[in-house]
Amino acid sequence: MGSGRNNEILCLPIVLLLSGWSAAQISYSISEEADKGTVIGNLAKDLNVNVRDLQTRNLNVVSGYSKRYFEANFKTGDLYVNERIDREELCPNVIKCTLNLEVILSNPMVLRRIEVTIADLNDNAPTFVEKSFSLNISESSPAGEHFLLPLALDSDTGSNSVKTYRLSANEYFSLDIQRGGEHTASAELVLQKALDREKQAVVKLTLTAVDGGKPPNTGSVQIVVHVLDVNDNTPMFSKTLYKARVNENAPAGSLVIQLNATDLDELDNGRVIYTFVKRANFDPADLFFINAETGEITVKGHLDYEAQSAYEIHVQATDRGPSPRRANGKLLVEIVDVNDNAPEIVVTSLMNPVREDTAIGSVVALVTVTDKDGGKNGQTRGKLAGSTPFKLISNYKNYYSLVVDGPLDREQRSVYNVTIIANDEGIPSLSASSVVNVDISDVNDNAPGFAEPAINIYVKENRPVGARLYTINAVDPDINENAKVTYSLEGDSNSIPVNSFVSINSETGDIISLQSFNYEELKTFHFKVQATDSGVPPLSSNVTVNVLILDENDNSPTILAPYSEHGSVNSESIPYSAEAGYFVAKIRAVDADSGYNALLSYHLSEPKGNNLFRIGTSTGEIRTKRRMSDNDLKTHPLVVLVSDNGEPSLSATVSVDVVVVESTAEIQTQFRHVPVKEDSFSDLNLYLLVAIVSVSVIFLLSLITLIAVRCHRTDGTFSRYSAPMITTHPDGSWSYSKATQQYDVCFSSDTLKSDVVVFPAPFPPVDGELISINGGDTFTRTQTLPNKEKPKAPNSDWRYSASLRAGGVMQSSVHMEESSVMQGAQGVLVQNWPTASSAADGEGGEVSPPMGAGVDSNSWHFRYGPGGPGAPPQHLKPGEVPPEAFIIPGSPAIISIRQNQGGEDDKSDFITFGKKEEAKKKKKKKKEKKDKKDKGKDDGDE
């Protein structure tokens, strides 16, 4: 029979595309008792998915049954039987037996409902509840009278249920078989001819029930017929089939129906009593009560539409004659559904806990909502209560998916209690709720954090090695390994590895000193601490740690020279006639500490009763308190105590012998002999010597390079002009020469007291010294000039204002700027400059500082030509060239003369002496190119 079942396996997938639903349904059919491993369909083909993608897309078959009856093969895509399937166990008393599954694919998400119809096998034979059945039949019973026979039961359904009955061969009875469509067939015993009790008082028959299987199965029961004596009228019901409707949960005593049967006989033979007929395992008396006298049927037990929606009740009407005759009636009671069942919610979790980085739309759980009621009372709808980052999506009918609908953050909330509410469509509507606890698992999405971006640690100097300086603490909002923080040091301090100063405990964050710090050598250093969690991948953050060494009073004051030699005798002399407050000596001392630890105070220790001297507590100056007296000693040994203000205070002492002499002539400077060590050339001297030699060599190389660059630039810049020259004359005058023009600057003692006069000279004197100026227009003159000739008469063209009269020796450095050329049209000087000079001379040029400024002023005013401000320009003689620079003896000033391109006066420009402002330099450089071009044109015209 097993091989026969295998041949009956149906593997016909039917894809149902239902409009209005979010997914399609796939239907399969398979016979019960199919062998394990039997393939019922191919999911890959029916889902239109490549077989190789099933595993990567995480194919999952979900059902709400206690056993996993079906499994999927990831390699082939086949859906096969995994557990024994017994249709009678799964679907008792149900015509169509189906198993519902959910198939889920990820990336993208695909949900399909699978309906597997379990086909019935003829694996159960019909059975009778009664082992034997007795009938009392009167001998007067007419032919054709029907007698109800026992009903055979068959756990199989459909074509495999009881289809017919057979009766053993006899001469009196035959069978009337009634086929009830979906219901099991029943049989009645039909009397074919009248019985003769005297011939045969008992007739034994065998009733055989046959199902519709191939091959059919049978079951038998023995029928014993007792022949009774005459009662020739049988009760009759008013209807062959009675129908009634009653609400479920109707209270006991509720009327269902009243039956009516009559008997034409009289007296007891015509009195009818009503009884229920028990058929198979259903006894109507368990749920209903029948009044034997009236035939009224009322509710007795609990009626539940969900348990059984209809009852077929057989009633027998029997008379009371000596040989009772009976009639059989049928009552069909339909139970009316009432909305008395709330929906039921079944949750199947697919992902718990849920990662906090789960993408929106990911399925967390499958939700199934069922209602045992029928019709609208059994139609349900589901929803979520409250506000959560989840939502409920309908898949198919009463099947839902709980999906992620918003970002999840475990640090803000680690558990969500998602409440699912289901309501039916009944009146009044009933509801049910279910709480799903969704745990959020941690993801390493937070780096360790410090409370402050920088940490300052204050450490006292001389602290022992290995002392804990500070404990770094970083907080990571994650949990478990993602929040486990380790610490490490990063970076160096002042090019010194920080690992030589401190170390850090990677677990606790304790910073340990690796050396004892000395404030006098190291006042502060800094480094970075990196905190790294143990997540994958790890996250980290840094904090800057500044270590500030605090000074301690660990250095005693040190006495400075000339009282610092050890073992030397320190003595000072004062005259006997010294007044009170006479300065004797000054003790100087220093302390290597800082702050109050280095704040020194001086105190004087004298012999008892001696109050001749005092010392400044802060200055260290020893002075007399009063005049000398004859009673005072000639020698006063003083002990000076120098103390700092540290805790505890440290001190040093120095001894000074003060000798009183008769007169100031006897006071001589005491030159103390300082013993010279044989090894006077110490390492420090060597270092100093090497440093001085190195600096000198670098300076000389720089100077040579600068001169070479200047000379090179001079050759290129002044290729069109002869080199400017300054000639020094024996009488002390200087002349400035460029090209064929030369201007003499004459000065003498009288000149320096009054004015400086500049006049042109064709050639320098024979005995004059010629000083060349390179491209930088800078030279230094330190030689004292001989005065062999008398100064030449001053020229009134240039004059140094009386307010700027210089005294003393002329400065040896003169700076000239090549760009400072003041020149107009040929033979005409067009620039007039305002002046604050008080000189009354109406002719000549003036150079003066601004009003109220002194000789050292950086800004000067210059005027060339006759007349005051606003006077017409001075006309030069033919062939004369105006000065291109002006030198003021006795002053290191730089005179800068500028003129606009068009020859117009620019009152904002003025002569600048000494330091030049950066803005003036930039402006001068921009004009320099234009001035040189104009200058080259003018020289070419000359």
MOWO-V967262 format. One record per residue. N is the residue number from 0. RES is the residue in one small letter. PSI is psi in whole degrees, 0 to 359 (* if undefined). OMEGA is omega in radians with two decimals (* if undefined). Layout:
# MOWO-V967262
n,res,psi,omega
N,RES,PSI,OMEGA
N,RES,PSI,OMEGA
This chain:
# MOWO-V967262
n,res,psi,omega
0,m,331,3.13
1,g,317,3.13
2,s,328,3.10
3,g,324,3.12
4,r,319,-3.13
5,n,325,3.14
6,n,344,-3.09
7,e,5,-3.14
8,i,130,-3.13
9,l,126,3.13
10,c,66,-3.10
11,l,98,3.12
12,p,133,3.10
13,i,120,3.14
14,v,119,-3.13
15,l,115,3.08
16,l,107,-3.08
17,l,120,3.11
18,s,146,-3.13
19,g,351,3.11
20,w,157,-3.02
21,s,349,-3.11
22,a,162,3.14
23,a,163,-3.13
24,q,136,3.09
25,i,129,-3.10
26,s,134,3.02
27,y,164,3.09
28,s,137,3.14
29,i,149,3.13
30,s,150,3.06
31,e,162,3.13
32,e,21,3.09
33,a,148,-3.11
34,d,151,3.07
35,k,138,-3.12
36,g,354,3.13
37,t,127,-3.11
38,v,130,3.13
39,i,347,3.12
40,g,167,3.13
41,n,112,-3.09
42,l,322,-3.12
43,a,318,-3.13
44,k,315,-3.07
45,d,333,3.10
46,l,355,-3.14
47,n,49,-3.11
48,v,142,3.07
49,n,137,-3.10
50,v,324,-3.11
51,r,342,-3.12
52,d,353,-3.05
53,l,316,-3.09
54,q,320,-3.14
55,t,330,3.13
56,r,13,2.98
57,n,61,3.10
58,l,131,-3.10
59,n,128,3.10
60,v,120,-3.03
61,v,136,3.05
62,s,161,-3.14
63,g,17,-3.11
64,y,161,-3.11
65,s,334,3.13
66,k,148,3.07
67,r,91,-3.06
68,y,337,-3.09
69,f,149,3.07
70,e,160,3.14
71,a,141,3.07
72,n,114,-3.09
73,f,333,-3.05
74,k,324,-3.08
75,t,342,-3.09
76,g,5,-3.11
77,d,144,2.98
78,l,120,-3.02
79,y,164,-3.10
80,v,133,-3.11
81,n,336,-3.12
82,e,158,3.07
83,r,134,-3.11
84,i,117,3.08
85,d,108,-3.07
86,r,321,-3.10
87,e,333,3.11
88,e,323,-3.11
89,l,317,-3.01
90,c,71,3.11
91,p,138,3.07
92,n,28,3.11
93,v,134,-3.09
94,i,313,-3.13
95,k,124,-3.12
96,c,123,-3.14
97,t,150,3.01
98,l,132,-3.09
99,n,130,3.14
100,l,162,3.04
101,e,128,3.09
102,v,129,-3.06
103,i,132,3.02
104,l,141,3.12
105,s,162,2.99
106,n,68,-0.01
107,p,169,-3.11
108,m,126,3.09
109,v,127,3.12
110,l,131,3.10
111,r,141,3.07
112,r,134,-3.14
113,i,129,3.08
114,e,117,-3.13
115,v,115,3.11
116,t,126,-3.13
117,i,112,3.13
118,a,139,-3.07
119,d,141,3.00
120,l,152,3.14
121,n,71,-3.10
122,d,11,3.10
123,n,133,3.12
124,a,149,3.07
125,p,145,3.12
126,t,156,3.05
127,f,142,3.12
128,v,318,-3.12
129,e,137,3.05
130,k,329,3.05
131,s,156,-3.08
132,f,131,-3.10
133,s,143,3.09
134,l,136,3.04
135,n,113,-3.08
136,i,127,3.14
137,s,148,3.13
138,e,343,3.13
139,s,3,3.14
140,s,129,-3.10
141,p,159,3.07
142,a,144,-3.11
143,g,356,3.12
144,e,139,-3.09
145,h,141,3.09
146,f,132,-3.08
147,l,134,-3.12
148,l,163,3.11
149,p,150,-3.14
150,l,129,3.12
151,a,144,3.12
152,l,140,3.09
153,d,121,-3.12
154,s,337,3.09
155,d,162,-3.12
156,t,175,3.10
157,g,227,-3.09
158,s,344,-3.13
159,n,358,3.11
160,s,180,-3.12
161,v,124,-3.09
162,k,333,-3.09
163,t,168,3.09
164,y,151,3.04
165,r,143,-3.14
166,l,139,3.13
167,s,153,-3.05
168,a,131,3.09
169,n,172,-3.07
170,e,353,-3.03
171,y,329,-2.93
172,f,153,2.99
173,s,178,-3.08
174,l,140,2.99
175,d,104,-3.06
176,i,130,3.13
177,q,118,3.13
178,r,121,-3.04
179,g,29,3.12
180,g,248,3.13
181,e,337,-3.13
182,h,163,-3.12
183,t,142,3.11
184,a,147,3.10
185,s,163,-3.09
186,a,146,3.06
187,e,146,3.14
188,l,126,-3.09
189,v,126,3.12
190,l,122,-3.10
191,q,326,3.10
192,k,160,-3.05
193,a,147,-3.13
194,l,155,3.10
195,d,102,-3.06
196,r,323,-3.09
197,e,333,3.13
198,k,314,-3.09
199,q,110,-3.10
200,a,333,-3.11
201,v,131,3.10
202,v,123,3.13
203,k,127,-3.09
204,l,159,3.05
205,t,119,3.11
206,l,122,-3.12
207,t,126,3.07
208,a,135,-3.08
209,v,130,3.10
210,d,179,-3.06
211,g,14,-3.13
212,g,167,3.10
213,k,107,-0.08
214,p,155,-3.10
215,p,153,3.04
216,n,152,-3.08
217,t,161,3.03
218,g,146,-3.02
219,s,156,3.03
220,v,147,-3.12
221,q,132,3.13
222,i,124,3.11
223,v,117,-3.11
224,v,118,3.06
225,h,124,-3.11
226,v,124,-3.10
227,l,172,-3.11
228,d,182,-2.82
229,v,130,2.82
230,n,99,-2.81
231,d,2,3.10
232,n,134,-3.11
233,t,137,3.06
234,p,152,-3.13
235,m,134,3.08
236,f,152,-3.13
237,s,336,3.13
238,k,149,3.08
239,t,333,3.13
240,l,123,3.08
241,y,143,3.08
242,k,142,3.13
243,a,153,3.09
244,r,136,3.13
245,v,139,3.14
246,n,144,3.03
247,e,156,-3.10
248,n,17,3.08
249,a,139,-3.10
250,p,158,3.12
251,a,141,-3.11
252,g,352,3.12
253,s,135,-3.11
254,l,134,3.07
255,v,304,-3.13
256,i,160,3.03
257,q,124,-3.12
258,l,160,-3.13
259,n,120,3.09
260,a,143,-3.11
261,t,154,3.11
262,d,129,-3.07
263,l,348,3.13
264,d,171,3.14
265,e,165,3.12
266,l,222,-3.05
267,d,329,3.12
268,n,343,3.13
269,g,356,3.11
270,r,124,-3.03
271,v,136,2.99
272,i,146,-3.06
273,y,137,3.09
274,t,153,3.02
275,f,148,3.09
276,v,120,3.11
277,k,128,-3.12
278,r,124,-3.12
279,a,231,-3.10
280,n,12,3.12
281,f,121,3.07
282,d,110,-3.11
283,p,337,-3.10
284,a,346,3.10
285,d,331,-3.07
286,l,334,-3.05
287,f,158,3.07
288,f,132,3.11
289,i,131,3.08
290,n,115,-3.05
291,a,331,-3.10
292,e,318,-3.02
293,t,340,-3.09
294,g,15,3.14
295,e,130,-3.14
296,i,127,3.13
297,t,167,-3.14
298,v,137,3.13
299,k,314,-3.10
300,g,192,-3.11
301,h,123,3.12
302,l,129,-3.10
303,d,115,-3.14
304,y,323,-3.10
305,e,334,3.09
306,a,316,3.11
307,q,129,-3.03
308,s,346,-3.13
309,a,153,3.13
310,y,134,3.02
311,e,113,-3.03
312,i,130,3.05
313,h,128,-3.11
314,v,138,3.14
315,q,128,3.06
316,a,120,-3.04
317,t,136,3.08
318,d,176,-3.05
319,r,24,3.12
320,g,167,3.12
321,p,327,3.00
322,s,86,-3.00
323,p,141,3.06
324,r,147,-3.01
325,r,154,3.06
326,a,147,-3.11
327,n,131,3.08
328,g,156,-3.13
329,k,133,3.13
330,l,126,3.09
331,l,111,-3.13
332,v,120,3.12
333,e,126,3.13
334,i,124,3.14
335,v,127,-3.08
336,d,139,3.04
337,v,143,-3.10
338,n,79,-3.09
339,d,8,3.13
340,n,124,3.07
341,a,154,3.10
342,p,153,3.08
343,e,136,-3.07
344,i,126,3.09
345,v,124,-3.09
346,v,128,3.07
347,t,110,-3.09
348,s,134,3.07
349,l,334,-3.05
350,m,100,3.10
351,n,115,0.16
352,p,166,3.14
353,v,129,3.11
354,r,144,-3.09
355,e,347,3.08
356,d,19,3.13
357,t,136,-3.08
358,a,151,3.09
359,i,135,-3.11
360,g,353,3.13
361,s,140,-3.12
362,v,127,3.13
363,v,318,-3.10
364,a,158,3.02
365,l,137,-3.07
366,v,128,3.07
367,t,128,-3.14
368,v,124,3.13
369,t,156,3.08
370,d,126,-3.08
371,k,343,3.11
372,d,166,3.13
373,g,170,3.12
374,g,218,3.12
375,k,332,3.11
376,n,339,-3.13
377,g,358,3.09
378,q,131,-3.02
379,t,163,3.01
380,r,141,-3.09
381,g,154,3.10
382,k,168,3.10
383,l,145,3.10
384,a,142,3.09
385,g,183,-3.11
386,s,115,3.11
387,t,160,3.10
388,p,38,3.11
389,f,161,3.04
390,k,160,-3.09
391,l,123,-3.12
392,i,131,3.11
393,s,131,3.13
394,n,303,-3.09
395,y,119,-3.13
396,k,247,-3.06
397,n,24,-3.14
398,y,131,-3.06
399,y,162,3.02
400,s,133,3.03
401,l,113,-3.03
402,v,159,3.09
403,v,132,-3.08
404,d,5,-3.12
405,g,170,3.13
406,p,144,3.11
407,l,139,3.12
408,d,106,-3.09
409,r,329,-3.12
410,e,335,3.08
411,q,322,3.13
412,r,126,-3.05
413,s,343,-3.12
414,v,135,3.05
415,y,128,3.02
416,n,96,-3.07
417,v,119,-3.13
418,t,121,3.11
419,i,128,-3.13
420,i,132,3.10
421,a,132,3.09
422,n,144,3.04
423,d,177,-3.09
424,e,9,-3.13
425,g,171,3.10
426,i,114,-0.10
427,p,156,-3.10
428,s,139,3.06
429,l,152,-3.10
430,s,162,3.07
431,a,156,-3.14
432,s,153,3.11
433,s,135,-3.12
434,v,123,3.11
435,v,121,3.10
436,n,113,-3.14
437,v,112,3.10
438,d,136,3.12
439,i,122,3.13
440,s,153,-3.02
441,d,146,3.00
442,v,143,-3.09
443,n,81,-3.11
444,d,11,3.12
445,n,128,3.07
446,a,152,3.07
447,p,144,-3.10
448,g,146,3.08
449,f,153,-3.12
450,a,329,-3.11
451,e,151,3.12
452,p,338,3.14
453,a,145,-3.13
454,i,129,3.09
455,n,125,3.13
456,i,125,3.13
457,y,120,-3.04
458,v,130,3.08
459,k,142,3.11
460,e,161,3.13
461,n,17,3.08
462,r,143,-3.05
463,p,153,3.11
464,v,138,3.14
465,g,359,-3.14
466,a,146,3.09
467,r,121,-3.10
468,l,322,-3.05
469,y,159,3.07
470,t,115,3.11
471,i,137,3.13
472,n,119,3.06
473,a,140,-3.08
474,v,132,3.09
475,d,120,-3.10
476,p,345,3.13
477,d,182,-3.11
478,i,169,3.08
479,n,226,-3.08
480,e,331,3.14
481,n,341,-3.13
482,a,0,3.12
483,k,116,-3.00
484,v,135,2.99
485,t,152,-3.03
486,y,147,3.09
487,s,159,-3.14
488,l,145,-3.14
489,e,142,2.99
490,g,166,3.11
491,d,162,3.12
492,s,115,3.13
493,n,44,3.11
494,s,14,3.09
495,i,128,-3.14
496,p,129,-3.10
497,v,339,3.12
498,n,344,3.08
499,s,345,3.14
500,f,307,-3.01
501,v,165,2.98
502,s,163,-3.10
503,i,138,3.05
504,n,117,-3.03
505,s,337,-3.09
506,e,313,-3.03
507,t,340,-3.10
508,g,11,3.12
509,d,129,3.08
510,i,121,-3.06
511,i,137,3.11
512,s,139,3.10
513,l,356,3.09
514,q,161,3.09
515,s,128,-3.04
516,f,143,3.09
517,n,116,-3.07
518,y,325,-3.08
519,e,339,3.13
520,e,324,-3.08
521,l,118,-3.09
522,k,331,-3.14
523,t,153,2.96
524,f,164,-3.08
525,h,159,3.10
526,f,176,3.14
527,k,143,3.06
528,v,127,3.12
529,q,126,3.07
530,a,124,-3.08
531,t,131,3.09
532,d,176,-3.06
533,s,18,3.14
534,g,175,3.11
535,v,112,-0.10
536,p,156,-3.11
537,p,148,3.07
538,l,150,-3.07
539,s,164,3.04
540,s,159,-3.06
541,n,156,3.00
542,v,139,3.13
543,t,130,3.14
544,v,119,3.08
545,n,120,3.12
546,v,119,3.14
547,l,121,-3.10
548,i,129,3.11
549,l,136,-3.09
550,d,142,2.98
551,e,155,-3.09
552,n,79,-3.10
553,d,10,3.12
554,n,128,3.10
555,s,155,3.08
556,p,149,3.12
557,t,128,-3.14
558,i,132,3.14
559,l,162,3.12
560,a,150,0.21
561,p,18,-3.07
562,y,20,-3.03
563,s,354,-3.10
564,e,134,3.13
565,h,133,3.08
566,g,359,-3.14
567,s,156,3.13
568,v,118,3.13
569,n,117,-3.12
570,s,147,3.09
571,e,148,-3.13
572,s,143,3.07
573,i,148,3.12
574,p,154,3.12
575,y,332,-3.08
576,s,13,-3.11
577,a,134,3.12
578,e,172,3.04
579,a,136,-3.10
580,g,7,-3.14
581,y,132,-3.12
582,f,125,-3.11
583,v,304,-3.09
584,a,165,3.09
585,k,119,3.12
586,i,127,3.10
587,r,138,-3.13
588,a,155,3.09
589,v,159,3.10
590,d,128,-3.09
591,a,345,3.09
592,d,184,-3.13
593,s,168,3.11
594,g,217,3.13
595,y,335,3.11
596,n,340,3.13
597,a,4,3.12
598,l,111,-2.99
599,l,149,3.04
600,s,144,-3.06
601,y,138,3.14
602,h,148,-3.05
603,l,128,3.07
604,s,114,-3.14
605,e,161,3.03
606,p,154,-3.07
607,k,133,3.13
608,g,355,-3.13
609,n,116,3.14
610,n,41,-3.07
611,l,330,-3.01
612,f,158,3.02
613,r,161,-3.14
614,i,140,3.07
615,g,123,-3.06
616,t,333,-3.12
617,s,335,-3.09
618,t,333,-3.08
619,g,13,3.13
620,e,128,3.10
621,i,124,3.13
622,r,162,3.12
623,t,148,3.10
624,k,330,-3.04
625,r,179,3.07
626,r,161,3.13
627,m,153,3.04
628,s,166,-3.11
629,d,338,-3.11
630,n,348,-3.10
631,d,149,3.12
632,l,160,3.10
633,k,333,3.13
634,t,129,-3.10
635,h,104,3.06
636,p,121,3.13
637,l,141,3.05
638,v,117,-3.14
639,v,125,3.12
640,l,120,3.12
641,v,119,-3.08
642,s,146,3.02
643,d,179,-3.09
644,n,22,3.14
645,g,175,3.09
646,e,109,-0.06
647,p,161,-3.09
648,s,140,3.06
649,l,153,-3.04
650,s,165,3.04
651,a,154,-3.11
652,t,154,3.05
653,v,140,-3.11
654,s,132,3.11
655,v,125,3.07
656,d,119,3.12
657,v,119,-3.10
658,v,130,3.12
659,v,123,3.11
660,v,164,-3.03
661,e,322,-3.07
662,s,166,-3.12
663,t,341,3.14
664,a,333,-3.12
665,e,351,-3.14
666,i,115,3.12
667,q,152,3.12
668,t,128,-3.13
669,q,112,3.05
670,f,111,-3.09
671,r,139,3.10
672,h,118,3.11
673,v,117,3.13
674,p,132,-3.13
675,v,129,3.11
676,k,146,3.13
677,e,321,-3.13
678,d,64,-3.06
679,s,334,-3.12
680,f,84,-3.05
681,s,176,3.09
682,d,324,3.14
683,l,318,3.12
684,n,321,3.13
685,l,316,3.12
686,y,317,-3.13
687,l,319,-3.13
688,l,316,3.12
689,v,320,-3.13
690,a,316,-3.11
691,i,315,-3.13
692,v,319,-3.13
693,s,314,-3.14
694,v,319,-3.13
695,s,315,-3.14
696,v,315,3.13
697,i,320,-3.13
698,f,316,-3.13
699,l,317,3.11
700,l,319,3.11
701,s,318,-3.12
702,l,316,3.13
703,i,316,3.12
704,t,319,-3.14
705,l,317,-3.14
706,i,319,3.14
707,a,318,3.13
708,v,319,3.14
709,r,314,-3.12
710,c,319,3.13
711,h,320,-3.14
712,r,326,-3.14
713,t,318,-3.13
714,d,323,-3.12
715,g,327,-3.02
716,t,320,-3.05
717,f,35,3.14
718,s,336,-3.12
719,r,354,-3.09
720,y,157,3.01
721,s,156,-3.08
722,a,135,3.09
723,p,146,-3.08
724,m,148,2.98
725,i,124,-3.12
726,t,132,3.06
727,t,131,-3.09
728,h,158,-3.13
729,p,333,-3.12
730,d,6,3.10
731,g,1,-3.14
732,s,155,3.07
733,w,147,3.04
734,s,139,-3.14
735,y,129,-3.05
736,s,139,3.00
737,k,132,-3.03
738,a,231,-3.10
739,t,358,-3.12
740,q,145,-3.12
741,q,137,3.11
742,y,131,-3.13
743,d,138,2.99
744,v,111,-3.09
745,c,140,3.06
746,f,152,3.08
747,s,186,3.13
748,s,319,3.11
749,d,323,-3.11
750,t,319,-3.14
751,l,335,3.13
752,k,338,-3.07
753,s,269,-3.03
754,d,159,2.98
755,v,128,-3.05
756,v,133,3.12
757,v,129,3.12
758,f,154,-3.14
759,p,147,3.08
760,a,137,-3.10
761,p,317,-3.10
762,f,154,3.10
763,p,151,3.09
764,p,160,-3.10
765,v,319,-3.06
766,d,6,3.13
767,g,151,3.09
768,e,134,-3.11
769,l,123,-3.13
770,i,119,-3.12
771,s,144,3.12
772,i,127,-3.14
773,n,190,-3.07
774,g,335,3.11
775,g,354,-3.12
776,d,41,-3.14
777,t,131,3.04
778,f,161,-3.13
779,t,131,-3.12
780,r,118,-3.11
781,t,355,-3.07
782,q,138,3.05
783,t,125,-3.05
784,l,136,3.08
785,p,154,-3.13
786,n,86,-3.09
787,k,332,-3.11
788,e,161,3.10
789,k,150,3.11
790,p,144,3.09
791,k,161,-3.12
792,a,138,-3.11
793,p,146,3.06
794,n,139,-3.06
795,s,6,-3.11
796,d,326,-3.11
797,w,141,3.14
798,r,136,3.05
799,y,121,-3.01
800,s,146,-3.13
801,a,333,3.14
802,s,349,-3.12
803,l,26,-3.13
804,r,131,-3.09
805,a,150,3.07
806,g,161,3.10
807,g,201,-3.05
808,v,142,3.14
809,m,138,3.08
810,q,147,-3.04
811,s,356,-3.11
812,s,127,3.11
813,v,127,-3.13
814,h,131,-3.11
815,m,142,3.12
816,e,125,-3.11
817,e,333,-3.10
818,s,350,-3.05
819,s,68,-3.13
820,v,124,3.09
821,m,109,-3.04
822,q,137,3.11
823,g,218,3.10
824,a,168,-3.07
825,q,120,3.07
826,g,2,-3.10
827,v,130,3.01
828,l,113,-2.96
829,v,358,-3.04
830,q,126,3.01
831,n,134,-3.08
832,w,140,3.07
833,p,153,-3.14
834,t,151,3.05
835,a,11,-3.09
836,s,147,3.10
837,s,10,-3.12
838,a,138,-3.10
839,a,352,-3.09
840,d,126,-3.12
841,g,354,-3.13
842,e,166,3.12
843,g,168,3.14
844,g,157,3.12
845,e,143,3.03
846,v,124,-3.08
847,s,151,3.07
848,p,170,3.07
849,p,163,-3.11
850,m,126,3.11
851,g,358,-3.14
852,a,159,-3.14
853,g,193,-3.12
854,v,328,-3.08
855,d,10,-3.12
856,s,147,3.13
857,n,345,-3.09
858,s,129,-3.09
859,w,152,3.06
860,h,142,-3.09
861,f,136,3.07
862,r,134,3.12
863,y,139,3.09
864,g,165,-3.09
865,p,162,3.07
866,g,165,-3.14
867,g,198,3.13
868,p,133,-3.14
869,g,354,-3.13
870,a,156,-3.14
871,p,157,-3.12
872,p,152,-3.11
873,q,136,3.09
874,h,129,3.12
875,l,160,3.09
876,k,156,3.12
877,p,133,3.12
878,g,349,-3.11
879,e,145,3.10
880,v,129,-3.12
881,p,157,3.13
882,p,144,3.11
883,e,350,3.08
884,a,161,-3.13
885,f,130,-3.10
886,i,131,3.11
887,i,109,3.09
888,p,147,3.13
889,g,1,-3.14
890,s,138,3.10
891,p,25,-3.00
892,a,153,2.99
893,i,124,-3.13
894,i,121,-3.10
895,s,118,-3.13
896,i,125,-3.10
897,r,152,3.14
898,q,142,3.11
899,n,163,-3.09
900,q,323,-3.07
901,g,4,-3.14
902,g,3,-3.13
903,e,150,-3.14
904,d,136,3.03
905,d,101,-3.04
906,k,344,-3.13
907,s,342,3.11
908,d,141,3.11
909,f,168,-3.12
910,i,134,-3.12
911,t,128,3.11
912,f,148,3.04
913,g,231,-3.08
914,k,142,3.12
915,k,143,3.11
916,e,149,-3.10
917,e,326,3.13
918,a,322,3.13
919,k,324,3.13
920,k,314,-3.11
921,k,319,-3.12
922,k,321,-3.13
923,k,320,-3.11
924,k,323,3.12
925,k,324,-3.11
926,k,343,-3.02
927,e,318,-3.12
928,k,317,3.13
929,k,318,-3.11
930,d,319,-3.12
931,k,322,3.10
932,k,315,3.14
933,d,320,-3.11
934,k,318,3.12
935,g,322,3.11
936,k,318,-3.11
937,d,318,-3.14
938,d,323,3.11
939,g,325,3.10
940,d,325,3.13
941,e,*,*
